[in-house]
Amino acid sequence: MNPTDTTPIYRPGLEGVIAAETALSHPEGAAGRLTIVGHAVEELAAQFTSEEVACLLWHGRLPTPVELATFKQQLSAHRSLPEATLDLLRAAASRAVPTMDALRMAIASLDLDLTPDQLEIGLVARTPTIIAAYGRLRQGQDPLPPHPDLDHAANYLYMLHGQLPSPAQVRGLETYLNTVSDHGLNASTFTARIIVSTDSDVVSAVTGAIGALKGPKHGGAPGPALDMVFEIGTAEQAEPYLRAKLDKGERLMGFGHRVYKVRDPRAVVLSQAAAEMYRAGGDMALYELAQQVEETAVRLLAEYKPGRNLQTNVEFYTALLLHGLGLPTDLFTPTFALGRMAGWIAHCREQQASNRLIRPLSRYVGP
Ligand code: COA
């Protein structure tokens, strides 16, 4: 374009458009690299706890031991849900409301009993409580109160299953939550930033972000990705099954990405974490089947969509990892929201710190 030409360009899907500056995370599509506040995702995911990553996103550095202990205490103090939110979840369960919709409704109710300065901590602390309570209500069980001695990830597993998780399970979940903690200007994060750019509030921003995350082009893919592996059943069935889908023009869930044109670095981290967990006592045959499905899918996508570079994304091994932790498929996307919550809030803070109302143009094509 001529540098003096100021005619706005229309880019469908804002593809290739920079719409914010951030110090939080940097996905590099061609290199297949993801940096979160200066840390490679491989290092951050496997070594830190989810509380440390939340502090890193909110303050730009890792917490001191005292700061970390204070943060954990604050989370622990804000985990319980008000009776009104529990009533809402019970009503939603009795109507079989999908889990992401129940999470959206419950999150939107959190300013019932929290003061404005408690909202950010309350959102992070209560997201696991909401998801676990709803998961149990959907199965006809009573919600469990949070365990005061357990940290964020361990307490989520405890509230879901009613048993103390093993260290390997906690590590597996921490790795997952850290891996998805932030990812540039993805659709849900952009949604949150747009909402606070109007000087609206963080509960509204996160509620909108949950709505954006729900769709299968964003966070809604891991359940269908796992269903696909189960439907395939055996390695020999992978090719005919996947070909039939591609012949019908269907998309393979867990593959392709707007930014990454090589294997998503988060898929690398999660496939290793899942392998460790399955080796330590899971269904290794399922893990191996998933690997064969992945290999076949990538090969067929190259054949059906040459030049598109459709590779494995974060959702494929998310499905396997969360299944290995005993989560039902309808809790996969809510658990993604749990992992992304501190990141959404960090983006809201960043937007608020140097805000300019996000207000692009549209091109009129009407009569
Ligand atoms: N399976 C089959 N075909 C796929 C595909 C997939 N998973 N992902 C993309 N394609 C195809 C599209 O149909 C399109 O084909 P065409 O050129 O013949 O029309 C081409 O590849 C380019 O796709 P496009 O829609 O431009 O890519 P995008 O950048 O908009 O899409 C995703 C990115 C993630 C939305 C897309 O890859 C997808 O739908 N993946 C499956 C869902 C998923 O895993 N979501 C989780 C994302 S982390």
Boltz pocket constraint, residues with backbone or C-beta under 6 A from the ligand:
constraints:
  - pocket:
      binder: B
      contacts: [[A, 216], [A, 217], [A, 218], [A, 219], [A, 220], [A, 221], [A, 249], [A, 250], [A, 251], [A, 252], [A, 253], [A, 254], [A, 255], [A, 256], [A, 257], [A, 258], [A, 259], [A, 301], [A, 305], [A, 308], [A, 310], [A, 313], [A, 314], [A, 315]]
      max_distance: 6.0
